[in-house]
Amino acid sequence: MKNTKTLSVSAIENGTVIDHIPAQNLFNVISILGLDQLTESQITFGYNLPSEKLGRKAIIKIADKFFEDIEVDKIALVAPHAKLNIIRNYEVVEKRQVNVPEQIFNIARCMNPKCITNHENIPTKFRVINDGKVKLKCCYCEKDTDIEHMKLVNK
């Protein structure tokens, strides 16, 4: 007889579940959203879970947290196929597919040390190129930045 164990994660009453995160990008999502700085919210994540679409995926459950559009744009940069499940009273009330934005403003820093945004008080602005792998093109100096080398703007 096979010995099996069941592990369960408690449901959240209200909050957001981010699903279909590529497993290798889990910690990028945590970092880009500043989830490691949340001190009041219960956060649960699963890593290297089996997925038919991704092979391996990650999932994050955040109690009492609902994301603003700019945060959803950040998620889309590092997990372009992620889905958000909005939970209220233990029920999924909304499912949202993230969409990679065409442009982002003041989220990332330009990697070109000579770019004007690194020397003047000018908000960064990038065109987002999504040709299978998301890249950012600075609207000022035209320098490309891939997501693996992206640095966030300190706010």
VENMODA-V319927 format. One record per helix or strand of 2 or more residues. SS is the DSSP state (H for helix, E for strand). FROM is the first residue (numbers start at 1). LEN is the number of residues. Records with the same first field share a line. If there is no record, write none. Layout:
BEGIN
SS: FROM-LEN ; FROM-LEN
END
This chain:
BEGIN
E: 15-8 ; 43-9 ; 55-9 ; 83-6 ; 91-7 ; 103-3 ; 108-2 ; 125-6 ; 134-5 ; 144-3 ; 151-2
H: 23-10 ; 35-3 ; 69-10 ; 116-3 ; 147-3
END
